[in-house]
């Protein structure tokens, strides 16, 4: 093999994006499986099906990329390093019909404020079959454009609760206790149907201090015991979806860091939610969770 042929197999691709979202929202959009599923497809003609999704160091993500009339591409990614809101490193192997097409090392650097953020991604690509550089550049670039839009309508709430993770999890994933604390100050919940866990649902009315009834329907995706919860929010039972949400619980020196995040369907819904105080009301909900746990 000639030196030119060898060099054609390797490429270093660099991408930069300035994003109108807090760096915490960009990080969640980049790493959370629920968010990655929203921006992974580079165009409407491409369908991406996720078979596995574990965004922890040592975890992997496996997906199938489908385009009508073409063979599926299988992408396996593994997380090697995760430094929240600062840096991530992962590998990616793309294959077709069992034959590896490319392998890549992806390094992402994050910076920014609570108003704007910047993402710089370096992809060290090795084409193992046909030259993958051009396709990778176009597909990855389009995905990052989608990522920016998702990050811009992502809301992130965080609270550190001075209690072990097992106690916080027990209060959250218990059909008897969840309705006792869920919702902002002065709100209560009236459950119609509840089945917590992967594939389950919670159909309930949230009742405001003035007696106003707000119908809700949560549909649960993957639930990892004492780790994370993925679910969608709907306007009433079997109503239209208005957000994809997830909660992550992390040990923090005997305390538990709770991250509750959601991607609204549209920028308009995101702005409307911020306008009626969704951030403050969501933080009140996490405050009620803490009060409930500490009172047990």
Secondary structure, DSSP 4 states (H G I P E B T S, - for coil): --HHHHHHTEEEEEEEEEESS-HHHHHHHHH-HHHHHHH-SSSTTEEEEEEEE--STT-EEEEEEEETTS--EEEEEEEEEEETTTEEEEEEEEEETTEEEEEEEEEEEEEE-SS-EEEEEEEEEEESSS--HHHHHHHHHHHHHHHHHHHTTEEEEEEEESS-HHHHHHHHS-TTTHHHH-SSTT-EEEEEEEE-STT-EEEEEEE-TT--EEEEEEEEEEEETTTEEEEEEEESTT--EEEEEEEEEEEETTEEEEEEEEEESSHHHHHHHHHTTHHHHHHHHHHHHHHHHHH-
